[in-house]
Amino acid sequence: MKFIQGGVGRGGQNRSEDVRLVQLLLNDYVARSTSHFIAVDGIADAETIRTIEEFQRGGGLQVSGVVEPGGATLRMLVMGFVTSLAGDLTGRHGEARRERRGDEHAADALVYLARARGA
């Protein structure tokens, strides 16, 4: 199962839909850290690449600035999102955290993930 069709970030194919999904997943990560949100615009700009690198560094991954289909960075982003969503659904996270992430980002990410699974 592939959530994205090509690499996103430095040297990636940077397909707009793939970039948007990675940006949504990164914003979920950002909501759980002290960073700032990035634009979800489908453009793998310097801010998106910097946030990918920040995520990789924080996760103990190789810092490449690219999210590859089936790669460790994408797996960690998706698992972090699923874990975060599960916490929201069970009430394990505080209200401020839910408000920071924004329900629209979660809904968009779920739509992309469902499409990737063929739903």
N, C-alpha and C positions, 0 to 999 in steps of 0.2 A: 504494500500500500504506500502510495506517495502522496504526501500532503502538498508538495510543490513540484513543479515540472523541471525546474532548472535552479542553478545556484542563485542566491541573493546576496548582494554585497560586492566587495572588491573582486573584480574579475568574473563575476557571475553573469548569467544570461539576463537577470533582472527583469523578468516578465512582470508586467504591472500587477497582475493578480497575485503572483507569488510574493512580490514585494509587499503588497497590502497585507497579506496573511502574516508574514514575518513581522511587519510593523505592529499589527494588532497583538501578536504574541509578545513582542518586546514591550509594548505598553502595559500588558498584564504584569510582566516581570518588573517594570519600572514602578508600578503601583505598589509592589512589595518591597521596594528598595528606596533609596533616598534620591534617586535620579529624577529627571523631568520627562514628561511625555514627549514623544516625537510625533510629527505629522504623519497621518495615515493617508498618503497621497499616491502610492504606487511608484514613487521615485526613490531609488537607492542612493540618496545623497550622502554627503559627508556625515551628517548627524545620524542617519540610520546606520552607516558603517561603524561610526564611533560607538553607538549603543550595542551593536552586535559584538564588537571587541570587548566592551565593558562586561557584557553578559558572559562571553567566553572566559574572560579573565576571572570573573567572580565564580564561575562554575568549574574552574580548574581545567578548562579545555585548552587545546591549542588555539592561540589567538591568530586567526587568519583574516578576520573581517568578512567572512563569507559563510552563509548558511547553505549547506548542500542537501539535496533530497536524500533522505535516508541517513543523514549524518548525525553525529552525536549532538551538535548544537541544536538542530531541529528537534531531535528526540527530547532533549532537556527542556526546550521551550514549550513543546506540546504537553509534556508531563507536568511541568510547572503550572500551565494553564488549567489542565484537568484537575490537579490537586487544589488549586486556588478556587476553581468553580465548585468543587465538592465541598470545600470549607464554607463557601458562601451558602450553599444549599443546606448545609447542616447547622449553620449559625455559629461556626467556630471562629469567624473573623469579625472584627469590630465594624460597626456601621461606617466609621470614617474611611476605612479601607475600601469598602464597597463603593462609596461615593467617589473616592479618588479614581478608581479604575473606570467607572462609568459603564452603565448597563449596555449602552450602544456598542461599545467595543467588544464586550463579551458576546453579545448577540451576533455581531458581524463575524467574529472569530468562529463561533459555532456553525454559522452558515458555511463558511469556507471549509471547515473541517468535515462537515457533513457531505459537501460536494466532493471532497477528496475521497471519501469512502464510497461514493456512488449513490448516496441517499437522495 
